[in-house]
Amino acid sequence: MPIDEVLTRGRVAVQERVKARRRSSLTAATADAHRVCEHHDDHSRQIGLSRAFQDVADSMADREKVINEARATRAT
């Protein structure tokens, strides 16, 4: 669009195009932000779940250690 037309008759059309593109860009950015947040939440849950499994494994190892120490003490 020539600049003379933008400054006169085409001004409203340019404004509408800019509004539409801005709206589209904001919609895309919002969708991207939601995806990032969902990914972060999933990652946080996975870390929490991994820690929980590790805690269980550590507790089981501690239990076995205490049992073995008790048996060793009783045997002496």
PyMOL Python script that loads the backbone (N, CA, C, O; Angstrom):
from pymol import cmd

cmd.read_pdbstr("""\
ATOM      1  N   MET A   1       0.856  -1.164   0.000  1.00  0.00           N
ATOM      2  CA  MET A   1       0.000   0.000   0.000  1.00  0.00           C
ATOM      3  C   MET A   1       0.909   1.236   0.000  1.00  0.00           C
ATOM      4  O   MET A   1       1.803   1.341   0.840  1.00  0.00           O
ATOM      5  N   PRO A   2       0.696   2.146  -0.908  1.00  0.00           N
ATOM      6  CA  PRO A   2       1.516   3.365  -0.954  1.00  0.00           C
ATOM      7  C   PRO A   2       1.339   4.200   0.312  1.00  0.00           C
ATOM      8  O   PRO A   2       0.277   4.181   0.934  1.00  0.00           O
ATOM      9  N   ILE A   3       2.376   4.925   0.682  1.00  0.00           N
ATOM     10  CA  ILE A   3       2.350   5.714   1.916  1.00  0.00           C
ATOM     11  C   ILE A   3       1.260   6.771   1.911  1.00  0.00           C
ATOM     12  O   ILE A   3       0.656   7.043   2.949  1.00  0.00           O
ATOM     13  N   ASP A   4       0.997   7.378   0.735  1.00  0.00           N
ATOM     14  CA  ASP A   4      -0.079   8.380   0.662  1.00  0.00           C
ATOM     15  C   ASP A   4      -1.426   7.766   1.024  1.00  0.00           C
ATOM     16  O   ASP A   4      -2.250   8.387   1.696  1.00  0.00           O
ATOM     17  N   GLU A   5      -1.630   6.544   0.568  1.00  0.00           N
ATOM     18  CA  GLU A   5      -2.897   5.879   0.877  1.00  0.00           C
ATOM     19  C   GLU A   5      -2.962   5.498   2.359  1.00  0.00           C
ATOM     20  O   GLU A   5      -4.021   5.591   2.980  1.00  0.00           O
ATOM     21  N   VAL A   6      -1.831   5.069   2.923  1.00  0.00           N
ATOM     22  CA  VAL A   6      -1.784   4.725   4.344  1.00  0.00           C
ATOM     23  C   VAL A   6      -2.127   5.932   5.192  1.00  0.00           C
ATOM     24  O   VAL A   6      -2.836   5.817   6.192  1.00  0.00           O
ATOM     25  N   LEU A   7      -1.619   7.097   4.791  1.00  0.00           N
ATOM     26  CA  LEU A   7      -1.842   8.307   5.573  1.00  0.00           C
ATOM     27  C   LEU A   7      -3.226   8.913   5.370  1.00  0.00           C
ATOM     28  O   LEU A   7      -3.641   9.776   6.144  1.00  0.00           O
ATOM     29  N   THR A   8      -3.935   8.479   4.354  1.00  0.00           N
ATOM     30  CA  THR A   8      -5.263   9.064   4.087  1.00  0.00           C
ATOM     31  C   THR A   8      -6.338   7.988   4.169  1.00  0.00           C
ATOM     32  O   THR A   8      -6.773   7.618   5.260  1.00  0.00           O
ATOM     33  N   ARG A   9      -6.763   7.491   3.022  1.00  0.00           N
ATOM     34  CA  ARG A   9      -7.901   6.568   2.945  1.00  0.00           C
ATOM     35  C   ARG A   9      -7.621   5.194   3.563  1.00  0.00           C
ATOM     36  O   ARG A   9      -8.538   4.570   4.097  1.00  0.00           O
ATOM     37  N   GLY A  10      -6.382   4.712   3.501  1.00  0.00           N
ATOM     38  CA  GLY A  10      -6.084   3.357   3.950  1.00  0.00           C
ATOM     39  C   GLY A  10      -5.733   3.246   5.423  1.00  0.00           C
ATOM     40  O   GLY A  10      -5.405   2.163   5.909  1.00  0.00           O
ATOM     41  N   ARG A  11      -5.799   4.340   6.117  1.00  0.00           N
ATOM     42  CA  ARG A  11      -5.401   4.350   7.526  1.00  0.00           C
ATOM     43  C   ARG A  11      -6.194   3.344   8.369  1.00  0.00           C
ATOM     44  O   ARG A  11      -5.607   2.607   9.160  1.00  0.00           O
ATOM     45  N   VAL A  12      -7.484   3.309   8.212  1.00  0.00           N
ATOM     46  CA  VAL A  12      -8.334   2.399   8.992  1.00  0.00           C
ATOM     47  C   VAL A  12      -8.016   0.944   8.646  1.00  0.00           C
ATOM     48  O   VAL A  12      -7.973   0.085   9.526  1.00  0.00           O
ATOM     49  N   ALA A  13      -7.797   0.677   7.366  1.00  0.00           N
ATOM     50  CA  ALA A  13      -7.473  -0.691   6.950  1.00  0.00           C
ATOM     51  C   ALA A  13      -6.153  -1.141   7.574  1.00  0.00           C
ATOM     52  O   ALA A  13      -6.035  -2.283   8.018  1.00  0.00           O
ATOM     53  N   VAL A  14      -5.170  -0.259   7.611  1.00  0.00           N
ATOM     54  CA  VAL A  14      -3.878  -0.589   8.223  1.00  0.00           C
ATOM     55  C   VAL A  14      -4.050  -0.829   9.717  1.00  0.00           C
ATOM     56  O   VAL A  14      -3.471  -1.766  10.268  1.00  0.00           O
ATOM     57  N   GLN A  15      -4.838   0.007  10.370  1.00  0.00           N
ATOM     58  CA  GLN A  15      -5.084  -0.176  11.800  1.00  0.00           C
ATOM     59  C   GLN A  15      -5.727  -1.535  12.073  1.00  0.00           C
ATOM     60  O   GLN A  15      -5.349  -2.227  13.019  1.00  0.00           O
ATOM     61  N   GLU A  16      -6.677  -1.908  11.262  1.00  0.00           N
ATOM     62  CA  GLU A  16      -7.355  -3.191  11.445  1.00  0.00           C
ATOM     63  C   GLU A  16      -6.394  -4.358  11.231  1.00  0.00           C
ATOM     64  O   GLU A  16      -6.436  -5.344  11.966  1.00  0.00           O
ATOM     65  N   ARG A  17      -5.522  -4.242  10.216  1.00  0.00           N
ATOM     66  CA  ARG A  17      -4.540  -5.299   9.977  1.00  0.00           C
ATOM     67  C   ARG A  17      -3.575  -5.426  11.154  1.00  0.00           C
ATOM     68  O   ARG A  17      -3.238  -6.533  11.576  1.00  0.00           O
ATOM     69  N   VAL A  18      -3.138  -4.288  11.674  1.00  0.00           N
ATOM     70  CA  VAL A  18      -2.221  -4.304  12.816  1.00  0.00           C
ATOM     71  C   VAL A  18      -2.909  -4.934  14.027  1.00  0.00           C
ATOM     72  O   VAL A  18      -2.309  -5.751  14.725  1.00  0.00           O
ATOM     73  N   LYS A  19      -4.156  -4.559  14.276  1.00  0.00           N
ATOM     74  CA  LYS A  19      -4.894  -5.142  15.407  1.00  0.00           C
ATOM     75  C   LYS A  19      -5.022  -6.660  15.254  1.00  0.00           C
ATOM     76  O   LYS A  19      -4.831  -7.407  16.214  1.00  0.00           O
ATOM     77  N   ALA A  20      -5.348  -7.104  14.040  1.00  0.00           N
ATOM     78  CA  ALA A  20      -5.520  -8.539  13.801  1.00  0.00           C
ATOM     79  C   ALA A  20      -4.206  -9.286  14.007  1.00  0.00           C
ATOM     80  O   ALA A  20      -4.186 -10.351  14.624  1.00  0.00           O
ATOM     81  N   ARG A  21      -3.114  -8.734  13.497  1.00  0.00           N
ATOM     82  CA  ARG A  21      -1.812  -9.397  13.675  1.00  0.00           C
ATOM     83  C   ARG A  21      -1.390  -9.411  15.139  1.00  0.00           C
ATOM     84  O   ARG A  21      -0.853 -10.407  15.624  1.00  0.00           O
ATOM     85  N   ARG A  22      -1.630  -8.315  15.837  1.00  0.00           N
ATOM     86  CA  ARG A  22      -1.275  -8.250  17.258  1.00  0.00           C
ATOM     87  C   ARG A  22      -2.085  -9.277  18.046  1.00  0.00           C
ATOM     88  O   ARG A  22      -1.553  -9.980  18.905  1.00  0.00           O
ATOM     89  N   ARG A  23      -3.365  -9.350  17.741  1.00  0.00           N
ATOM     90  CA  ARG A  23      -4.239 -10.313  18.412  1.00  0.00           C
ATOM     91  C   ARG A  23      -3.752 -11.739  18.142  1.00  0.00           C
ATOM     92  O   ARG A  23      -3.712 -12.571  19.049  1.00  0.00           O
ATOM     93  N   SER A  24      -3.385 -12.010  16.896  1.00  0.00           N
ATOM     94  CA  SER A  24      -2.892 -13.330  16.521  1.00  0.00           C
ATOM     95  C   SER A  24      -1.586 -13.650  17.246  1.00  0.00           C
ATOM     96  O   SER A  24      -1.393 -14.762  17.738  1.00  0.00           O
ATOM     97  N   SER A  25      -0.693 -12.660  17.307  1.00  0.00           N
ATOM     98  CA  SER A  25       0.585 -12.855  17.986  1.00  0.00           C
ATOM     99  C   SER A  25       0.382 -13.102  19.470  1.00  0.00           C
ATOM    100  O   SER A  25       1.038 -13.968  20.048  1.00  0.00           O
ATOM    101  N   LEU A  26      -0.517 -12.352  20.093  1.00  0.00           N
ATOM    102  CA  LEU A  26      -0.787 -12.535  21.516  1.00  0.00           C
ATOM    103  C   LEU A  26      -1.395 -13.901  21.787  1.00  0.00           C
ATOM    104  O   LEU A  26      -1.067 -14.540  22.786  1.00  0.00           O
ATOM    105  N   THR A  27      -2.277 -14.351  20.906  1.00  0.00           N
ATOM    106  CA  THR A  27      -2.889 -15.667  21.065  1.00  0.00           C
ATOM    107  C   THR A  27      -1.825 -16.753  20.988  1.00  0.00           C
ATOM    108  O   THR A  27      -1.824 -17.687  21.790  1.00  0.00           O
ATOM    109  N   ALA A  28      -0.921 -16.627  20.020  1.00  0.00           N
ATOM    110  CA  ALA A  28       0.156 -17.611  19.875  1.00  0.00           C
ATOM    111  C   ALA A  28       1.087 -17.568  21.082  1.00  0.00           C
ATOM    112  O   ALA A  28       1.497 -18.615  21.583  1.00  0.00           O
ATOM    113  N   ALA A  29       1.422 -16.381  21.548  1.00  0.00           N
ATOM    114  CA  ALA A  29       2.318 -16.251  22.702  1.00  0.00           C
ATOM    115  C   ALA A  29       1.668 -16.834  23.954  1.00  0.00           C
ATOM    116  O   ALA A  29       2.338 -17.483  24.757  1.00  0.00           O
ATOM    117  N   THR A  30       0.378 -16.606  24.120  1.00  0.00           N
ATOM    118  CA  THR A  30      -0.341 -17.153  25.271  1.00  0.00           C
ATOM    119  C   THR A  30      -0.348 -18.677  25.217  1.00  0.00           C
ATOM    120  O   THR A  30      -0.137 -19.340  26.233  1.00  0.00           O
ATOM    121  N   ALA A  31      -0.590 -19.228  24.031  1.00  0.00           N
ATOM    122  CA  ALA A  31      -0.582 -20.684  23.878  1.00  0.00           C
ATOM    123  C   ALA A  31       0.800 -21.239  24.200  1.00  0.00           C
ATOM    124  O   ALA A  31       0.914 -22.267  24.868  1.00  0.00           O
ATOM    125  N   ASP A  32       1.843 -20.573  23.734  1.00  0.00           N
ATOM    126  CA  ASP A  32       3.208 -21.013  24.032  1.00  0.00           C
ATOM    127  C   ASP A  32       3.484 -20.968  25.526  1.00  0.00           C
ATOM    128  O   ASP A  32       4.095 -21.884  26.076  1.00  0.00           O
ATOM    129  N   ALA A  33       3.037 -19.912  26.180  1.00  0.00           N
ATOM    130  CA  ALA A  33       3.240 -19.787  27.623  1.00  0.00           C
ATOM    131  C   ALA A  33       2.538 -20.918  28.367  1.00  0.00           C
ATOM    132  O   ALA A  33       3.085 -21.457  29.329  1.00  0.00           O
ATOM    133  N   HIS A  34       1.339 -21.279  27.934  1.00  0.00           N
ATOM    134  CA  HIS A  34       0.621 -22.392  28.564  1.00  0.00           C
ATOM    135  C   HIS A  34       1.382 -23.700  28.381  1.00  0.00           C
ATOM    136  O   HIS A  34       1.460 -24.508  29.307  1.00  0.00           O
ATOM    137  N   ARG A  35       1.946 -23.913  27.186  1.00  0.00           N
ATOM    138  CA  ARG A  35       2.707 -25.140  26.942  1.00  0.00           C
ATOM    139  C   ARG A  35       3.942 -25.194  27.838  1.00  0.00           C
ATOM    140  O   ARG A  35       4.276 -26.253  28.371  1.00  0.00           O
ATOM    141  N   VAL A  36       4.616 -24.065  28.006  1.00  0.00           N
ATOM    142  CA  VAL A  36       5.804 -24.019  28.860  1.00  0.00           C
ATOM    143  C   VAL A  36       5.420 -24.346  30.305  1.00  0.00           C
ATOM    144  O   VAL A  36       6.108 -25.116  30.976  1.00  0.00           O
ATOM    145  N   CYS A  37       4.322 -23.759  30.777  1.00  0.00           N
ATOM    146  CA  CYS A  37       3.873 -24.020  32.152  1.00  0.00           C
ATOM    147  C   CYS A  37       3.493 -25.489  32.343  1.00  0.00           C
ATOM    148  O   CYS A  37       3.819 -26.090  33.366  1.00  0.00           O
ATOM    149  N   GLU A  38       2.806 -26.062  31.355  1.00  0.00           N
ATOM    150  CA  GLU A  38       2.426 -27.468  31.465  1.00  0.00           C
ATOM    151  C   GLU A  38       3.659 -28.351  31.491  1.00  0.00           C
ATOM    152  O   GLU A  38       3.725 -29.307  32.264  1.00  0.00           O
ATOM    153  N   HIS A  39       4.639 -28.036  30.649  1.00  0.00           N
ATOM    154  CA  HIS A  39       5.872 -28.826  30.619  1.00  0.00           C
ATOM    155  C   HIS A  39       6.584 -28.733  31.967  1.00  0.00           C
ATOM    156  O   HIS A  39       7.071 -29.736  32.488  1.00  0.00           O
ATOM    157  N   HIS A  40       6.642 -27.526  32.529  1.00  0.00           N
ATOM    158  CA  HIS A  40       7.286 -27.332  33.825  1.00  0.00           C
ATOM    159  C   HIS A  40       6.566 -28.125  34.910  1.00  0.00           C
ATOM    160  O   HIS A  40       7.207 -28.764  35.745  1.00  0.00           O
ATOM    161  N   ASP A  41       5.230 -28.086  34.898  1.00  0.00           N
ATOM    162  CA  ASP A  41       4.456 -28.836  35.891  1.00  0.00           C
ATOM    163  C   ASP A  41       4.710 -30.334  35.767  1.00  0.00           C
ATOM    164  O   ASP A  41       4.882 -31.024  36.771  1.00  0.00           O
ATOM    165  N   ASP A  42       4.733 -30.843  34.517  1.00  0.00           N
ATOM    166  CA  ASP A  42       4.990 -32.266  34.303  1.00  0.00           C
ATOM    167  C   ASP A  42       6.381 -32.629  34.799  1.00  0.00           C
ATOM    168  O   ASP A  42       6.571 -33.655  35.453  1.00  0.00           O
ATOM    169  N   HIS A  43       7.345 -31.785  34.485  1.00  0.00           N
ATOM    170  CA  HIS A  43       8.727 -32.041  34.908  1.00  0.00           C
ATOM    171  C   HIS A  43       8.825 -32.048  36.431  1.00  0.00           C
ATOM    172  O   HIS A  43       9.498 -32.903  37.006  1.00  0.00           O
ATOM    173  N   SER A  44       8.162 -31.105  37.079  1.00  0.00           N
ATOM    174  CA  SER A  44       8.178 -31.046  38.545  1.00  0.00           C
ATOM    175  C   SER A  44       7.564 -32.298  39.152  1.00  0.00           C
ATOM    176  O   SER A  44       8.072 -32.827  40.140  1.00  0.00           O
ATOM    177  N   ARG A  45       6.478 -32.767  38.567  1.00  0.00           N
ATOM    178  CA  ARG A  45       5.837 -33.991  39.064  1.00  0.00           C
ATOM    179  C   ARG A  45       6.772 -35.188  38.901  1.00  0.00           C
ATOM    180  O   ARG A  45       6.873 -36.031  39.793  1.00  0.00           O
ATOM    181  N   GLN A  46       7.451 -35.255  37.761  1.00  0.00           N
ATOM    182  CA  GLN A  46       8.365 -36.373  37.521  1.00  0.00           C
ATOM    183  C   GLN A  46       9.508 -36.360  38.528  1.00  0.00           C
ATOM    184  O   GLN A  46       9.898 -37.411  39.037  1.00  0.00           O
ATOM    185  N   ILE A  47      10.046 -35.181  38.818  1.00  0.00           N
ATOM    186  CA  ILE A  47      11.115 -35.072  39.808  1.00  0.00           C
ATOM    187  C   ILE A  47      10.608 -35.519  41.175  1.00  0.00           C
ATOM    188  O   ILE A  47      11.296 -36.255  41.883  1.00  0.00           O
ATOM    189  N   GLY A  48       9.424 -35.083  41.546  1.00  0.00           N
ATOM    190  CA  GLY A  48       8.833 -35.474  42.826  1.00  0.00           C
ATOM    191  C   GLY A  48       8.615 -36.973  42.905  1.00  0.00           C
ATOM    192  O   GLY A  48       8.864 -37.590  43.940  1.00  0.00           O
ATOM    193  N   LEU A  49       8.153 -37.554  41.821  1.00  0.00           N
ATOM    194  CA  LEU A  49       7.923 -38.992  41.788  1.00  0.00           C
ATOM    195  C   LEU A  49       9.246 -39.746  41.889  1.00  0.00           C
ATOM    196  O   LEU A  49       9.334 -40.746  42.602  1.00  0.00           O
ATOM    197  N   SER A  50      10.260 -39.286  41.193  1.00  0.00           N
ATOM    198  CA  SER A  50      11.582 -39.921  41.276  1.00  0.00           C
ATOM    199  C   SER A  50      12.127 -39.856  42.697  1.00  0.00           C
ATOM    200  O   SER A  50      12.686 -40.831  43.198  1.00  0.00           O
ATOM    201  N   ARG A  51      11.967 -38.721  43.335  1.00  0.00           N
ATOM    202  CA  ARG A  51      12.439 -38.579  44.718  1.00  0.00           C
ATOM    203  C   ARG A  51      11.688 -39.518  45.653  1.00  0.00           C
ATOM    204  O   ARG A  51      12.274 -40.102  46.565  1.00  0.00           O
ATOM    205  N   ALA A  52      10.390 -39.657  45.421  1.00  0.00           N
ATOM    206  CA  ALA A  52       9.588 -40.548  46.267  1.00  0.00           C
ATOM    207  C   ALA A  52      10.063 -41.994  46.120  1.00  0.00           C
ATOM    208  O   ALA A  52      10.204 -42.709  47.113  1.00  0.00           O
ATOM    209  N   PHE A  53      10.310 -42.424  44.876  1.00  0.00           N
ATOM    210  CA  PHE A  53      10.810 -43.780  44.671  1.00  0.00           C
ATOM    211  C   PHE A  53      12.183 -43.965  45.315  1.00  0.00           C
ATOM    212  O   PHE A  53      12.462 -45.015  45.894  1.00  0.00           O
ATOM    213  N   GLN A  54      13.032 -42.955  45.216  1.00  0.00           N
ATOM    214  CA  GLN A  54      14.355 -43.039  45.833  1.00  0.00           C
ATOM    215  C   GLN A  54      14.241 -43.120  47.348  1.00  0.00           C
ATOM    216  O   GLN A  54      14.978 -43.867  47.991  1.00  0.00           O
ATOM    217  N   ASP A  55      13.311 -42.346  47.921  1.00  0.00           N
ATOM    218  CA  ASP A  55      13.092 -42.402  49.373  1.00  0.00           C
ATOM    219  C   ASP A  55      12.667 -43.805  49.812  1.00  0.00           C
ATOM    220  O   ASP A  55      13.122 -44.307  50.840  1.00  0.00           O
ATOM    221  N   VAL A  56      11.790 -44.431  49.023  1.00  0.00           N
ATOM    222  CA  VAL A  56      11.348 -45.789  49.353  1.00  0.00           C
ATOM    223  C   VAL A  56      12.525 -46.752  49.282  1.00  0.00           C
ATOM    224  O   VAL A  56      12.716 -47.580  50.173  1.00  0.00           O
ATOM    225  N   ALA A  57      13.308 -46.639  48.221  1.00  0.00           N
ATOM    226  CA  ALA A  57      14.471 -47.528  48.077  1.00  0.00           C
ATOM    227  C   ALA A  57      15.461 -47.317  49.220  1.00  0.00           C
ATOM    228  O   ALA A  57      16.001 -48.283  49.759  1.00  0.00           O
ATOM    229  N   ASP A  58      15.700 -46.061  49.593  1.00  0.00           N
ATOM    230  CA  ASP A  58      16.610 -45.768  50.712  1.00  0.00           C
ATOM    231  C   ASP A  58      16.075 -46.340  52.023  1.00  0.00           C
ATOM    232  O   ASP A  58      16.833 -46.889  52.823  1.00  0.00           O
ATOM    233  N   SER A  59      14.780 -46.209  52.235  1.00  0.00           N
ATOM    234  CA  SER A  59      14.170 -46.740  53.459  1.00  0.00           C
ATOM    235  C   SER A  59      14.301 -48.257  53.524  1.00  0.00           C
ATOM    236  O   SER A  59      14.580 -48.819  54.584  1.00  0.00           O
ATOM    237  N   MET A  60      14.101 -48.911  52.395  1.00  0.00           N
ATOM    238  CA  MET A  60      14.233 -50.369  52.367  1.00  0.00           C
ATOM    239  C   MET A  60      15.677 -50.786  52.657  1.00  0.00           C
ATOM    240  O   MET A  60      15.917 -51.765  53.364  1.00  0.00           O
ATOM    241  N   ALA A  61      16.630 -50.035  52.107  1.00  0.00           N
ATOM    242  CA  ALA A  61      18.045 -50.342  52.367  1.00  0.00           C
ATOM    243  C   ALA A  61      18.379 -50.113  53.835  1.00  0.00           C
ATOM    244  O   ALA A  61      19.095 -50.906  54.447  1.00  0.00           O
ATOM    245  N   ASP A  62      17.852 -49.014  54.403  1.00  0.00           N
ATOM    246  CA  ASP A  62      18.080 -48.744  55.832  1.00  0.00           C
ATOM    247  C   ASP A  62      17.487 -49.851  56.695  1.00  0.00           C
ATOM    248  O   ASP A  62      18.097 -50.268  57.679  1.00  0.00           O
ATOM    249  N   ARG A  63      16.328 -50.316  56.338  1.00  0.00           N
ATOM    250  CA  ARG A  63      15.662 -51.390  57.086  1.00  0.00           C
ATOM    251  C   ARG A  63      16.529 -52.646  57.085  1.00  0.00           C
ATOM    252  O   ARG A  63      16.742 -53.265  58.127  1.00  0.00           O
ATOM    253  N   GLU A  64      17.023 -53.012  55.913  1.00  0.00           N
ATOM    254  CA  GLU A  64      17.873 -54.200  55.812  1.00  0.00           C
ATOM    255  C   GLU A  64      19.151 -54.030  56.638  1.00  0.00           C
ATOM    256  O   GLU A  64      19.615 -54.970  57.283  1.00  0.00           O
ATOM    257  N   LYS A  65      19.705 -52.831  56.607  1.00  0.00           N
ATOM    258  CA  LYS A  65      20.927 -52.554  57.367  1.00  0.00           C
ATOM    259  C   LYS A  65      20.680 -52.736  58.865  1.00  0.00           C
ATOM    260  O   LYS A  65      21.477 -53.369  59.557  1.00  0.00           O
ATOM    261  N   VAL A  66      19.583 -52.183  59.359  1.00  0.00           N
ATOM    262  CA  VAL A  66      19.253 -52.288  60.780  1.00  0.00           C
ATOM    263  C   VAL A  66      19.008 -53.745  61.162  1.00  0.00           C
ATOM    264  O   VAL A  66      19.451 -54.191  62.220  1.00  0.00           O
ATOM    265  N   ILE A  67      18.314 -54.480  60.317  1.00  0.00           N
ATOM    266  CA  ILE A  67      18.061 -55.911  60.597  1.00  0.00           C
ATOM    267  C   ILE A  67      19.379 -56.670  60.662  1.00  0.00           C
ATOM    268  O   ILE A  67      19.600 -57.470  61.571  1.00  0.00           O
ATOM    269  N   ASN A  68      20.252 -56.415  59.694  1.00  0.00           N
ATOM    270  CA  ASN A  68      21.555 -57.114  59.682  1.00  0.00           C
ATOM    271  C   ASN A  68      22.400 -56.741  60.893  1.00  0.00           C
ATOM    272  O   ASN A  68      23.077 -57.603  61.453  1.00  0.00           O
ATOM    273  N   GLU A  69      22.377 -55.476  61.311  1.00  0.00           N
ATOM    274  CA  GLU A  69      23.122 -55.056  62.496  1.00  0.00           C
ATOM    275  C   GLU A  69      22.572 -55.735  63.749  1.00  0.00           C
ATOM    276  O   GLU A  69      23.326 -56.152  64.628  1.00  0.00           O
ATOM    277  N   ALA A  70      21.244 -55.838  63.815  1.00  0.00           N
ATOM    278  CA  ALA A  70      20.613 -56.497  64.972  1.00  0.00           C
ATOM    279  C   ALA A  70      20.983 -57.975  65.017  1.00  0.00           C
ATOM    280  O   ALA A  70      21.258 -58.513  66.089  1.00  0.00           O
ATOM    281  N   ARG A  71      20.991 -58.624  63.874  1.00  0.00           N
ATOM    282  CA  ARG A  71      21.373 -60.033  63.822  1.00  0.00           C
ATOM    283  C   ARG A  71      22.826 -60.215  64.232  1.00  0.00           C
ATOM    284  O   ARG A  71      23.169 -61.155  64.949  1.00  0.00           O
ATOM    285  N   ALA A  72      23.672 -59.305  63.770  1.00  0.00           N
ATOM    286  CA  ALA A  72      25.098 -59.397  64.113  1.00  0.00           C
ATOM    287  C   ALA A  72      25.301 -59.188  65.605  1.00  0.00           C
ATOM    288  O   ALA A  72      26.114 -59.881  66.216  1.00  0.00           O
ATOM    289  N   THR A  73      24.594 -58.268  66.189  1.00  0.00           N
ATOM    290  CA  THR A  73      24.693 -58.010  67.624  1.00  0.00           C
ATOM    291  C   THR A  73      24.194 -59.211  68.418  1.00  0.00           C
ATOM    292  O   THR A  73      24.806 -59.593  69.415  1.00  0.00           O
ATOM    293  N   ARG A  74      23.106 -59.800  67.990  1.00  0.00           N
ATOM    294  CA  ARG A  74      22.527 -60.951  68.679  1.00  0.00           C
ATOM    295  C   ARG A  74      23.461 -62.164  68.585  1.00  0.00           C
ATOM    296  O   ARG A  74      23.536 -62.971  69.511  1.00  0.00           O
ATOM    297  N   ALA A  75      24.155 -62.280  67.480  1.00  0.00           N
ATOM    298  CA  ALA A  75      25.044 -63.435  67.273  1.00  0.00           C
ATOM    299  C   ALA A  75      26.292 -63.364  68.135  1.00  0.00           C
ATOM    300  O   ALA A  75      26.921 -64.391  68.390  1.00  0.00           O
ATOM    301  N   THR A  76      26.660 -62.187  68.584  1.00  0.00           N
ATOM    302  CA  THR A  76      27.872 -62.071  69.396  1.00  0.00           C
ATOM    303  C   THR A  76      27.647 -62.237  70.857  1.00  0.00           C
ATOM    304  O   THR A  76      28.594 -62.161  71.640  1.00  0.00           O
TER     305      THR A  76
END
""", "prot")
cmd.dss("prot")
cmd.show_as("cartoon", "prot")
cmd.util.cbc("prot")
cmd.orient("prot")
